[in-house]
Amino acid sequence: MAGKQYAGPEFYEKKLAKVMERFGTEDYNYDWSRHGGWVEFRYRGQLYRFEHSVEKAQAKGQSIKYGSDAFAQIVLALEDLARLVERGLYDLQNWIEGMRFLPPPVEVPEYFKQLGFETIPGDVGEVEERFRVLAKQRHPDVLKDDGTAFKRLQRAAEDAKRYFRKDGGE
């Protein structure tokens, strides 16, 4: 049966060496473990580090199981960057500098997380609806407890509503 040949970490180590050569750097280091991998290198005097893990990949819907696979994905991404540099589309340093000017990720306040939101909801109505659903589940009569979980939920909902009364700012 003819099939695709498995490319192990050694294959990607060789590929990484070629990519680093394409970047014109000899100063690089890498490693991988059971759970992830990393590559760091100096390019025009700047130190860059790329990391990836099984957990990060799976969170994005990629089905990788080994840190060596995460390492392989890093190498392939660096190969793509080398291609951009060689084609004159971007200089790696300019590309990285451009990323520094991206807005910082929005930190979701803890009270939204306690309500089960992964991102900041669009309006107070979403908060109220989520509270109604969770209040039915965490009410002391349902849980047959002292109401601690319910009180925590009420505080989180109050804080979340206050967020919107302040026009979205803390």
VEXNU-147176 format. One line per field, with one value per residue: residue number from 1; residue in three letters; y, z, x of N, C-alpha, C, O in turn. Coordinates in steps of 0.05 Angstrom, whole numbers, always signed. Atoms other than C-alpha are relative to their C-alpha. Layout:
# residues N
pos: NUM	...
code: ALA	...
n.c2: Y	...
n.c3: Z	...
n.c1: X	...
ca.c2: Y	...
ca.c3: Z	...
ca.c1: X	...
c.c2: Y	...
c.c3: Z	...
c.c1: X	...
o.c2: Y	...
o.c3: Z	...
o.c1: X	...
This chain:
# residues 170
pos: 1	2	3	4	5	6	7	8	9	10	11	12	13	14	15	16	17	18	19	20	21	22	23	24	25	26	27	28	29	30	31	32	33	34	35	36	37	38	39	40	41	42	43	44	45	46	47	48	49	50	51	52	53	54	55	56	57	58	59	60	61	62	63	64	65	66	67	68	69	70	71	72	73	74	75	76	77	78	79	80	81	82	83	84	85	86	87	88	89	90	91	92	93	94	95	96	97	98	99	100	101	102	103	104	105	106	107	108	109	110	111	112	113	114	115	116	117	118	119	120	121	122	123	124	125	126	127	128	129	130	131	132	133	134	135	136	137	138	139	140	141	142	143	144	145	146	147	148	149	150	151	152	153	154	155	156	157	158	159	160	161	162	163	164	165	166	167	168	169	170
code: MET	ALA	GLY	LYS	GLN	TYR	ALA	GLY	PRO	GLU	PHE	TYR	GLU	LYS	LYS	LEU	ALA	LYS	VAL	MET	GLU	ARG	PHE	GLY	THR	GLU	ASP	TYR	ASN	TYR	ASP	TRP	SER	ARG	HIS	GLY	GLY	TRP	VAL	GLU	PHE	ARG	TYR	ARG	GLY	GLN	LEU	TYR	ARG	PHE	GLU	HIS	SER	VAL	GLU	LYS	ALA	GLN	ALA	LYS	GLY	GLN	SER	ILE	LYS	TYR	GLY	SER	ASP	ALA	PHE	ALA	GLN	ILE	VAL	LEU	ALA	LEU	GLU	ASP	LEU	ALA	ARG	LEU	VAL	GLU	ARG	GLY	LEU	TYR	ASP	LEU	GLN	ASN	TRP	ILE	GLU	GLY	MET	ARG	PHE	LEU	PRO	PRO	PRO	VAL	GLU	VAL	PRO	GLU	TYR	PHE	LYS	GLN	LEU	GLY	PHE	GLU	THR	ILE	PRO	GLY	ASP	VAL	GLY	GLU	VAL	GLU	GLU	ARG	PHE	ARG	VAL	LEU	ALA	LYS	GLN	ARG	HIS	PRO	ASP	VAL	LEU	LYS	ASP	ASP	GLY	THR	ALA	PHE	LYS	ARG	LEU	GLN	ARG	ALA	ALA	GLU	ASP	ALA	LYS	ARG	TYR	PHE	ARG	LYS	ASP	GLY	GLY	GLU
n.c2: -23	-24	-21	-22	+7	-16	-17	-3	-25	-3	-13	-28	-12	-6	-22	-25	-10	-13	-25	-19	-8	-19	-25	-9	+1	+25	-1	+9	+22	+11	+23	+9	+20	+15	-18	-23	-6	-27	-7	-28	-7	-28	-10	-28	-9	+3	+27	+8	+26	+11	+23	+13	+23	+17	-13	-23	+10	+12	-22	-11	+21	+16	+26	+10	+15	+1	-24	+0	-11	-29	-9	+1	-23	-24	+0	-6	-29	-15	+3	-18	-27	-2	-4	-28	-16	+4	-11	-29	-9	-10	+6	+12	-20	-19	+15	+2	-27	-6	+14	-14	-22	+10	-6	+22	+16	-9	+18	+4	-1	+25	+3	+11	+28	+14	+3	+19	-13	+1	-26	-20	+1	-24	-19	+8	+21	+27	+6	+7	+26	+20	+1	+14	+28	+11	-2	+24	+23	-4	-9	+17	+21	+21	+12	+9	-9	-25	-22	-13	-1	-19	-27	-6	-5	-26	-20	-1	-13	-29	-12	+0	-22	-25	-4	-12	-27	-18	-2	+20	-3	+5
n.c3: +0	+2	-17	-5	-18	-24	-3	-29	-9	+13	+25	-6	-8	+24	+13	-16	+7	+27	-4	-13	+21	+17	-15	-3	-28	-10	-29	-6	-18	+0	-16	-2	-21	+4	+1	+17	+10	+5	+16	-4	+17	+3	+28	+0	-27	-17	-7	+4	-11	+8	-17	+6	-17	+7	-12	+17	+26	-4	-6	+26	+16	+14	-13	-4	-25	-11	+1	+24	+21	-4	+11	+29	+9	-3	+23	+25	-1	+5	+29	+14	-4	+17	+27	+2	+0	+26	+21	-3	-10	-27	-14	-25	-22	+3	-5	-29	-11	+6	-19	-26	+0	-2	-27	-18	-2	-21	-23	-9	-29	-14	-4	+24	+0	-19	+13	+22	+25	+7	+10	-12	+15	+15	-15	-26	+4	+0	-28	-14	+10	-11	-29	-4	+4	-21	-26	-4	-6	-24	-23	-24	-1	+19	-10	-28	-14	-15	+19	+7	+29	+10	-7	+18	+26	-2	+0	+27	+18	-7	+10	+29	+7	-6	+22	+22	-8	+3	+28	+9	-12	-28
n.c1: +17	-16	+11	-17	-21	+0	-24	-5	-13	-26	+6	+5	-25	-15	+15	-5	-27	+2	+15	-18	-19	+15	+1	-27	-8	-12	+4	+27	+2	+27	+5	+28	+5	+25	+23	-3	-27	-8	-23	-8	-22	-7	+3	-8	-6	+24	+7	+28	+7	+26	+8	+25	+5	+23	+24	+7	+10	+26	+19	+6	+12	-20	-3	-28	-1	-27	-15	-15	+18	+1	-25	+2	+16	-17	-19	+15	+7	-25	-6	+18	-11	-24	+10	+8	-24	-14	+16	+0	+26	-5	-25	+9	-1	+22	+24	+2	+4	+28	+16	-1	+19	+27	+11	-4	+24	+18	+2	+28	+2	+7	+29	+12	-8	+17	+26	-4	-8	-29	-6	+18	+25	+7	+16	+10	+20	-13	-7	+25	+9	-18	+5	+25	-5	-17	+13	+18	-17	-16	+17	-3	+21	-8	-25	+4	-24	+3	+3	-26	-3	+20	-9	-22	+12	+13	-21	-12	+19	+1	-25	+2	+19	-14	-19	+14	+9	-24	-6	-19	-27	-3
ca.c2: +0	+66	+122	+186	+178	+204	+263	+260	+314	+301	+322	+387	+399	+396	+441	+491	+494	+511	+564	+596	+596	+632	+684	+690	+671	+620	+639	+597	+546	+501	+446	+406	+364	+320	+381	+434	+465	+529	+562	+624	+660	+725	+763	+829	+833	+821	+759	+725	+667	+626	+577	+528	+473	+416	+453	+517	+477	+437	+501	+524	+458	+428	+355	+347	+301	+311	+367	+347	+364	+433	+441	+421	+474	+527	+507	+508	+578	+603	+574	+614	+677	+663	+659	+728	+757	+726	+751	+821	+825	+837	+842	+798	+855	+902	+848	+836	+911	+918	+867	+909	+963	+918	+936	+894	+836	+855	+825	+797	+818	+762	+778	+764	+698	+680	+689	+641	+692	+682	+751	+816	+811	+861	+893	+890	+848	+790	+795	+795	+736	+696	+714	+689	+622	+612	+637	+580	+531	+561	+582	+557	+520	+481	+469	+459	+500	+564	+607	+623	+605	+645	+706	+702	+699	+760	+800	+782	+803	+869	+883	+865	+912	+967	+957	+976	+1035	+1063	+1062	+999	+1023	+1005
ca.c3: +0	-21	+29	+52	+86	+158	+165	+235	+276	+242	+176	+207	+240	+171	+142	+199	+183	+110	+133	+179	+120	+78	+133	+134	+207	+240	+311	+327	+377	+383	+423	+430	+484	+491	+495	+449	+416	+403	+357	+374	+330	+318	+255	+243	+316	+343	+381	+359	+391	+362	+407	+395	+435	+428	+473	+430	+366	+393	+418	+345	+320	+295	+310	+332	+388	+398	+413	+353	+310	+342	+326	+254	+249	+274	+221	+166	+189	+189	+119	+97	+128	+92	+27	+40	+54	-9	-52	-26	+3	+74	+111	+173	+219	+189	+193	+267	+281	+248	+296	+355	+334	+335	+391	+453	+463	+503	+572	+591	+662	+712	+724	+651	+656	+718	+675	+624	+571	+535	+504	+527	+509	+462	+511	+579	+550	+538	+610	+636	+593	+616	+688	+682	+655	+706	+764	+753	+756	+816	+860	+932	+926	+866	+895	+966	+993	+1031	+968	+960	+886	+874	+911	+870	+807	+829	+843	+775	+740	+778	+760	+687	+684	+716	+660	+609	+650	+647	+571	+564	+606	+674
ca.c1: +0	+30	+21	+50	+117	+119	+166	+195	+229	+296	+265	+242	+309	+341	+286	+297	+371	+353	+303	+354	+403	+350	+344	+419	+426	+470	+452	+390	+366	+305	+274	+210	+180	+120	+74	+104	+164	+201	+251	+291	+340	+376	+358	+394	+414	+343	+324	+259	+224	+167	+130	+74	+41	-7	-56	-54	-63	-121	-155	-153	-183	-118	-110	-38	-18	+57	+104	+145	+84	+80	+154	+140	+86	+134	+185	+132	+109	+181	+190	+129	+160	+226	+186	+156	+224	+255	+198	+208	+138	+163	+228	+221	+241	+189	+136	+151	+154	+85	+57	+80	+32	-28	-76	-65	-113	-175	-173	-241	-258	-267	-340	-356	-318	-359	-421	-391	-370	-304	-308	-341	-414	-446	-494	-527	-583	-536	-513	-584	-603	-542	-557	-629	-605	-550	-593	-642	-584	-548	-607	-600	-666	-638	-568	-594	-535	-522	-527	-453	-452	-515	-488	-424	-466	-507	-443	-414	-478	-480	-407	-421	-481	-439	-388	-441	-467	-396	-399	-357	-298	-273
c.c2: +25	+22	+22	-7	+20	+16	+6	+26	+5	+14	+30	+14	+8	+24	+26	+11	+14	+27	+21	+10	+21	+27	+12	+1	-27	-3	-7	-24	-10	-24	-7	-21	-15	+19	+24	+3	+29	+2	+28	+4	+30	+7	+30	+11	-3	-29	-5	-28	-7	-25	-11	-24	-16	+13	+24	-10	-12	+21	+13	-21	-16	-26	-9	-12	+2	+27	+3	+11	+30	+12	+1	+23	+26	+2	+7	+30	+17	-2	+19	+29	+4	+5	+29	+18	-2	+13	+31	+12	+14	-6	-10	+21	+19	-14	-3	+27	+8	-13	+14	+22	-9	+7	-25	-16	+11	-21	+0	+1	-26	-3	-10	-30	-16	-5	-19	+12	-3	+27	+19	+0	+27	+21	-12	-21	-28	-8	-8	-27	-23	-3	-16	-31	-13	+2	-23	-24	+2	+10	-19	-22	-24	-15	-10	+7	+27	+25	+14	+2	+20	+29	+9	+7	+28	+23	+3	+14	+30	+14	+2	+22	+27	+6	+15	+28	+20	+3	-19	+3	-6	+25
c.c3: +0	+16	+4	+21	+24	+1	+30	+6	-14	-27	+4	+11	-24	-15	+15	-7	-27	+3	+12	-20	-18	+14	+3	+29	+7	+29	+6	+19	-1	+18	-2	+22	-7	-6	-19	-9	-3	-17	+7	-17	-1	-29	+1	+28	+19	+6	-4	+11	-9	+16	-10	+18	-10	+9	-18	-27	+3	+6	-26	-19	-16	+16	+1	+28	+14	-3	-25	-24	+3	-10	-31	-10	+2	-24	-26	-1	-6	-30	-16	+3	-17	-29	-4	-2	-27	-23	+2	+10	+28	+7	+27	+22	-3	+6	+30	+12	-4	+20	+27	+2	-1	+27	+18	+2	+23	+22	+9	+30	+12	+3	-25	-2	+19	-11	-24	-27	-4	-12	+13	-17	-13	+15	+26	-3	+0	+28	+15	-8	+12	+30	+6	-3	+23	+28	+6	+8	+27	+24	+23	+2	-19	+11	+28	+16	+14	-19	-8	-30	-12	+6	-18	-28	-1	-1	-28	-19	+6	-11	-31	-9	+4	-23	-23	+8	-2	-29	-8	+12	+29	+15
c.c1: +18	-14	+20	+21	-1	+26	+4	+15	+26	-4	-4	+24	+16	-14	+5	+27	+0	-14	+18	+21	-13	-2	+28	+10	+11	-5	-29	+1	-29	-2	-29	-1	-26	-24	+3	+29	+5	+24	+7	+25	+5	-1	+6	+3	-23	-4	-30	-4	-28	-6	-27	-4	-24	-26	-9	-12	-28	-22	-9	-12	+19	+4	+29	+1	+27	+14	+17	-17	-3	+26	-1	-16	+15	+19	-14	-8	+24	+8	-18	+10	+25	-8	-8	+24	+14	-15	-1	-26	+4	+29	-10	-1	-23	-27	-5	-6	-29	-19	+0	-20	-29	-11	+4	-26	-18	-2	-29	-1	-11	-30	-14	+6	-18	-28	+2	+7	+30	+9	-20	-25	-7	-15	-10	-21	+11	+7	-25	-11	+16	-5	-26	+4	+16	-13	-18	+17	+14	-16	+3	-21	+7	+25	-2	+26	-5	-2	+25	+3	-19	+8	+23	-10	-13	+21	+12	-19	-2	+25	-1	-19	+13	+20	-14	-11	+23	+8	+23	+28	-1	+6
o.c2: +28	+27	+21	-19	+44	+5	+21	+42	+28	+31	+46	+39	+30	+41	+47	+35	+35	+46	+44	+33	+40	+47	+36	+17	-48	-25	+10	-38	+6	-35	+9	-34	-12	+12	+38	-13	+45	-16	+46	-13	+46	-7	+45	+33	+0	-46	+11	-45	+8	-43	+4	-35	-6	+13	+26	+1	-6	+18	+25	-16	-32	-25	-27	-4	-4	+42	+25	+23	+44	+33	+20	+35	+44	+23	+23	+42	+37	+17	+30	+44	+26	+20	+41	+37	+18	+21	+44	+36	+34	-26	+2	+21	+26	-2	+2	+29	+20	-1	+12	+31	+8	+8	-47	-5	+21	-44	+20	-16	-40	-26	-24	-46	-39	-23	-23	-1	-1	+33	+11	+3	+48	+45	-35	-38	-46	-32	-28	-42	-43	-26	-33	-46	-33	-15	-33	-41	-18	+17	-43	-43	-46	-40	-26	-10	+36	+47	+35	+24	+35	+46	+32	+26	+43	+42	+25	+30	+46	+36	+22	+35	+45	+30	+33	+45	+44	+11	-11	-13	-4	+25
o.c3: +17	+14	-6	+42	+20	-2	+42	-11	-19	-34	-11	+8	-25	-25	+2	-10	-30	-10	+4	-19	-26	+0	+11	+36	-1	+41	+8	+20	-9	+27	-10	+28	-29	-21	-24	-4	-2	-20	+7	-21	+6	-46	+14	+34	+44	-12	+6	+10	-5	+17	-20	+27	-26	-5	-23	-36	-14	-2	-27	-43	-33	+40	-15	+46	+38	-21	-35	-42	-17	-23	-43	-31	-15	-37	-42	-22	-21	-41	-36	-17	-29	-43	-25	-18	-39	-42	-16	+10	+33	-1	+39	+37	+18	+17	+40	+30	+13	+28	+42	+24	-3	+47	+9	-3	+43	+17	+15	+43	+0	+1	-23	-10	+13	-2	-38	-47	+14	-12	+26	-41	-6	+10	+32	+15	+10	+35	+30	+9	+21	+40	+24	+14	+34	+45	+29	+23	+41	+45	+20	+13	-13	+11	+37	+30	+15	-9	-21	-40	-31	-11	-26	-41	-20	-15	-37	-36	-13	-22	-42	-29	-12	-30	-35	-10	-4	-34	-23	+5	+43	+39
o.c1: +35	-38	+43	+14	-3	+48	-12	+20	+34	+13	+7	+27	+28	+0	+8	+31	+13	-7	+18	+30	+0	-1	+30	+26	+1	-1	-46	+21	-47	+19	-46	+18	-36	-42	-17	+46	-14	+40	-11	+41	-13	+10	-8	-6	-20	-1	-46	+13	-47	+11	-43	+16	-40	-46	-33	-32	-45	-45	-30	-15	+11	+6	+37	-14	+30	+8	+22	-7	-4	+26	+9	-9	+11	+21	-4	-7	+22	+18	-8	+10	+29	+5	-3	+24	+22	-3	-12	-30	-9	+40	-27	-21	-36	-45	-27	-23	-41	-39	-19	-27	-47	+4	+3	-48	-7	-8	-41	+12	-27	-40	-34	-11	-25	-42	-18	+6	+46	+33	-39	-25	+5	-12	-6	-25	-2	+5	-25	-20	+6	-5	-26	-7	+8	-9	-20	+7	+19	-4	+5	-15	-1	+25	+15	+37	-28	-4	+24	+11	-12	+5	+25	+0	-10	+17	+17	-10	-4	+23	+7	-13	+9	+23	-3	-14	+18	+31	+41	+45	-21	+9
